[in-house]
């Protein structure tokens, strides 16, 4: 996974947020399920899925839980 805050782009942040939300739904996870799986709170996941919080360490945990290959911010 490549995450670089020096190349932060709001278009990409929305894309990452929607990619995570879609991957979660495709995996059949509710927000509660994913929170348990990756060790984050539902509130933290909601912030990620709305692009309000794209903390690299949280993104990495979500990507691992959803078995996503790479996320680039």
Secondary structure, 3 states (H helix, E strand, C coil): CECCHHHCCHHHHHHHHHHHHHHHHHCCCCHHHHHHHHCCCHHHHHHHHCCCCCCHHHHHHHHHHHCCCCCEC
